[in-house]
């Protein structure tokens, strides 16, 4: 039973690595400056360093794994505060995702508006509770479910 999960995690990791290696180059620096001038902002987005892997349990067996990447919206210059609190944020975000999985949030049409809204609200609530003067939003950047 452990071998399929291990193989799935290795496959997901390899796929993510290949995706990072094969992604297109970023837009030229000059084009980014034009966008920044057109939309001045005092916010920046901090991508959390690792993906979250959440098992979906049906009966007593893992029936799927959900992989999620998150970013948090913060005020300009507050990036280091996120990295300093990342272990606590990851722990609390994982608990929200485990609770979501245990209530069936990752079953069936797990990306429908209602399910995503419930998950997003839970993540935002936790992020703002932990760092109320820093985090203004939690964004779900990537989400994938792999049935086992």
C-alpha positions in Angstrom: 0.0 0.0 0.0 2.9 2.4 0.7 4.6 1.6 -2.7 1.8 3.2 -4.9 1.8 6.4 -2.8 5.6 6.6 -2.9 5.6 6.1 -6.7 2.9 8.7 -7.1 4.8 11.2 -5.0 8.0 10.6 -7.1 6.0 11.0 -10.3 4.4 14.2 -9.1 7.8 15.6 -8.0 9.4 14.6 -11.4 6.5 16.2 -13.2 6.8 19.4 -11.2 10.5 19.5 -11.8 10.1 19.0 -15.6 7.4 21.7 -15.6 9.8 24.1 -14.0 12.6 23.3 -16.3 10.5 23.5 -19.5 8.5 26.7 -18.6 8.9 29.6 -21.1 11.3 32.4 -20.2 9.9 35.3 -18.3 8.7 38.4 -20.3 11.3 40.9 -21.0 12.1 43.3 -18.2 11.1 46.3 -20.1 7.5 45.0 -20.6 7.2 44.4 -16.9 8.2 48.0 -16.2 5.4 49.3 -18.4 2.8 47.2 -16.5 4.1 48.4 -13.2 3.9 52.0 -14.3 0.4 51.6 -15.6 -0.8 49.9 -12.4 1.1 51.2 -9.4 0.7 49.0 -6.4 1.9 48.7 -2.9 1.3 44.9 -2.8 3.5 41.9 -3.8 3.0 38.2 -3.9 5.1 35.7 -2.1 5.0 32.1 -3.3 5.3 29.6 -0.5 8.4 27.5 -1.1 6.9 24.0 -1.4 3.7 22.5 -2.6 1.1 21.1 -0.2 0.2 17.4 -0.6 -3.1 16.4 0.9 -4.3 12.8 0.9 -8.0 12.1 0.2 -9.2 9.2 2.3 -12.2 7.1 1.3 -13.1 4.5 3.8 -9.7 3.5 5.2 -7.7 3.9 2.0 -6.1 6.9 0.3 -8.1 7.3 -2.9 -6.4 10.4 -4.2 -3.7 13.0 -3.5 -4.2 16.7 -4.0 -1.2 18.9 -4.7 -1.7 22.7 -4.1 0.6 25.6 -4.5 -0.1 28.8 -2.6 1.0 32.5 -2.7 0.2 35.2 -0.2 -0.5 38.8 -1.0 1.5 41.2 1.3 2.5 44.8 1.4 5.7 45.7 -0.5 8.7 44.9 1.6 7.1 42.3 3.8 8.3 39.2 1.9 10.9 38.3 4.6 8.2 38.3 7.3 6.4 35.6 5.4 9.5 33.5 5.1 10.2 33.9 8.8 6.7 32.6 9.7 6.4 30.1 6.9 6.6 26.9 9.1 3.6 28.2 11.2 1.7 29.3 8.0 2.3 25.9 6.4 1.1 24.0 9.5 -2.1 26.1 9.7 -2.8 26.0 6.0 -2.3 22.2 6.0 -4.8 21.8 8.8 -7.4 23.8 6.7 -6.7 21.6 3.7 -7.0 18.4 5.8 -10.3 19.6 7.2 -11.5 20.4 3.7 -10.5 17.0 2.4 -12.2 15.3 5.4 -15.5 17.0 4.7 -15.4 15.9 1.0 -14.1 19.2 -0.4 -11.6 17.4 -2.7 -14.1 14.8 -3.9 -16.2 14.9 -7.1 -16.1 18.4 -8.7 -13.5 19.7 -6.3 -12.8 22.8 -8.4 -16.4 24.1 -8.5 -17.0 27.6 -7.3 -18.5 26.6 -3.9 -15.7 24.2 -2.9 -13.0 26.6 -4.0 -14.7 29.5 -2.1 -14.9 27.4 1.1 -11.2 26.5 0.8 -10.1 30.0 -0.1 -12.1 31.5 2.8 -10.5 29.1 5.3 -7.0 29.8 4.1 -7.6 33.6 4.2 -9.0 33.4 7.7 -6.0 31.5 9.0 -3.5 33.7 7.2 -5.0 36.9 8.5 -5.2 35.4 12.0 -1.6 34.5 12.1 -0.3 37.7 10.4 -3.1 40.2 10.5 -1.0 43.3 9.5 0.9 41.5 6.8 -1.3 39.0 4.8 -4.1 40.5 2.9 -5.0 37.5 0.7 -4.1 33.9 0.1 -4.1 32.7 -3.5 -4.4 29.2 -4.8 -1.9 29.2 -7.6 -2.1 25.6 -8.7 -4.3 22.7 -7.7 -4.3 19.1 -9.1 -5.9 15.9 -7.9 -4.3 12.5 -8.7 -6.5 9.5 -8.1 -4.6 6.5 -6.8 
